[in-house]
Amino acid sequence: MPENRGVVYEGPGEVDVESIPFPKFEDPHGKKIEHGVILKVVTTNICGSDQHMVRGRTTAPKGIVLGHEITGEVMETGSDVLFIKKGDLVSVPFNIACGRCRACRERNTGVCLNVNDKQPGGAYGYVDMGGWVGGQAQYVMVPYADFNLLKFPNKAQAMEKITDLTMLSDILPTGFHGAKCAGVGVGSTVYIAGAGPVGLAAAASSYVLGAAVIIIGDKNPERLAHAKKIGYETINVAEHDNLAEQIAQIVGEPVVDAAIDAVGFEASGHGHPNEAAPAAVLNALMDVTFVAGGVGIPGLYVVEDPGAPNEESKHGVLKVRFGKGWSKSLHFHTGQAPVLQYNRQLMQAILHDRLPIAKIVNATVIGLDEAPTGYKDFDRGAAKKFVLDPNGMVNKKAA
């Protein structure tokens, strides 16, 4: 049996690469299953959602194997797997979904009812998401494989575009979901809070959906410079108090058709000391969204935030001006992106050179042992999307 090593959360601010058990066909409770596959991981990415745990802003226990953005090669299949074969190169949606419950049948795979006994929805290597082992490792088990996995039609072609295709597991469908739910379409003007990878993915998605003007706001100069280089309009929210005025300078009026929160509950670019900054972001988005427009909220929010600045926000209670949203007839959409709704179409856009997402998010490939450094650099706000190469398969391809 091959050795398996993975990225393990050791406590606030600490991750390490350790030997971990080789995956078995078992659910988190130790029950034998035959609907899964074991993957040799080709790429697995560091996500901003992982950083929430590593910063100690969740109730994640020490010892959890991290990683929910996974692309891999099938090594072994359970006896109930009929359509995925050994050797297939596949993308793994970060949502774990059974494919059988009402939510899955309605394509709401982010809130599957059967993969998590604590709440709807499951994910790999994430707190309160069912206990499934994460994929920042050399090998990982994926359950309900026939339903969950997206097979790439041409393995050699996929390996040539692997740094783009690895984004299909989470950030690209998440950004697309935020843009679509906000109502972005042909000729739209769009404001996106957050110039991290999800914000850039939302911007890229807005472009392919037909947006005329795409504006990204952040307080990180490095990330804003990268966004500007890619071709998006930018606003440094640390330097400007009045967001509407800045938007007016770009589009000629102080409103946009659609707004996207790509920051989530650790937002820090708005608000005042001891104020829950995410509420300030959401309130700002409501202020600048045209009447009857949409606010997409793919940024992560949690029920419990032990690192929050006040008691209310520690329990997910934010001072959002809901009356403002109601009075403007705005629509809101929150929650995990149901990746299976979007990943096949987005795969085709990548394979046919319509969506160079690796360039847009500045994909940077590093080895598994470099993961702790990658986490630190990402935490400092590096304008990069770190892609782990646990088995040296990307480097071999490049060579």
Residue, then its C-alpha position, 0 to 999 in steps of 0.5 A: m500500500p502506498e505511503n500517504r501524506g497530507v496537510v494537517y491542522e495543528g491549531p491556530g496558525e499552524v499546519d504541517v505535512e504528516s503521514i496519514p492513513f491510506p484511504k479506505f472505503e469507509d464513511p466518517h463513522g467507519k461504515k463500509i461503503e462501495h460507492g466510492v473511489i480512491l484517487k491519486v491526487v494530481t492537484t489540490n488547492i489552498c482555499g481562503s475557506d481553509q484559512h478561516m480554520v487555520r486562523g482559528r476562526t472556526t471550531a475545527p479540531k486539531g488533527i483535521v486533514l485539510g483540503h476540499e479542492i481536488t483533482g485526481e486520477v482514479m486508482e481503485t473503484g468500489s464494487d458499486v461504481l459503474f461509470i467511473k473507471k480506473g485511470d480516469l482523470v476527474s474533478v471533485p466538486f467540493n460539495i459531497a452529495c449523495g445524489r439520492c436525497r430531495a436536495c440532490r435531485e433538485r440539483n442543490t448539491g451544496v445542501c445534501l441531506n445525507v452526507n452530514d449528520k450535523q447540518p445539510g451539506g458536506a465537504y472534504g476536510y472542513v469543520d462541521m461538514g460531515g467529517w470526511v477526510g480532506g484532499q490536501a494529500q497524496y491520496v483521498m477517498v471520494p464517496y458517491a463517485d458516479f454522481n459526484l465526479l466530473k471526468f475529463p474527456n481527454k486526459a492528455q488535453a486535461m493535463e495540459k490545462i490542469t492549472d485551469l481545470t483544478m479551479l473547477s473543484d470550487i473557486l470557479p463555480t463559486g465565483f460563477h454562482g455568485a455572479k449568476c445569482a446576482g443577476v449578471g448578464v449582457g451589459s451589466t455593471v458589477y461590483i465585487a467585494g474582494a480581490g482574492p481568488v474567489g473575487l477574481a473568479a467572480a470577475a472572470s465569470s461576470y465577463v463570460l456572462g457578458a458584463a460590460v464593467i467589472i469593478i473589484g474592491d479590496k484593501n490589499p494593494e498587491r491583489l488590486a494591482h493584479a486585478k488591474k493587470i488582468g483588466y478589471e476596474t479596481i477600488n482601494v476601500a482602505e483609501h476611499d470612504n464613499l464607495a458610491e462616489q468611486i463607482a460613479q467615477i467609473v460607470g457615471e452613476p453611483v450604482v451597479d446592476a449587481a454586487i457580489d460578496a466574495v469576502g465572507f465573515e472575515a471581512s476587514g476592509h470596511g467598518h469600525p473597531n468592534e464592529a462586525a466588518p462583514a455586515a458593513v460589506l453587505n450594507a455597502l453592497m446594498d447601498v450601491t446596488f440599483v433598485a430590484g438588483g441582486v446581491g450574490i453572497p458566495g463568501l463563506y459565513v459560519v454559525e460559530d466564529p470564536g475569533a469574532p470581535n463581539e458576542e453577536s458576531k461570534h454566533g453569526v449575528l450580523k447587523v445587516r440593514f435588511g430594511k434597506g434591502w427590502s425597500k430597494s426590492l433587492h434579491f439576495h442569494t447565499g450559501q455554498a455553490p452547487v458545483l455540479q450545476y456549473n462545472r461541466q459548462l465551465m470545463q468546456a469554456i476552459l478546454h476551448d480557451r474561453l476562460p483562462i482562469a489560471k492566469i486570472v487567479n495567478a495559479t502558482v504550483i508548489g509541492l506538498d511539503e511547501a504547503p505550510t509556507g503557501y498557507k503563510d504567504f496566502d494569509r499575508g495576502a499574496a496575489k496568488k492561488f496556491v496549487l499543491d502538486p502532491n505526487g509531482m504529476v504537474n511538474k512532470k507534465a511541465a518537464 
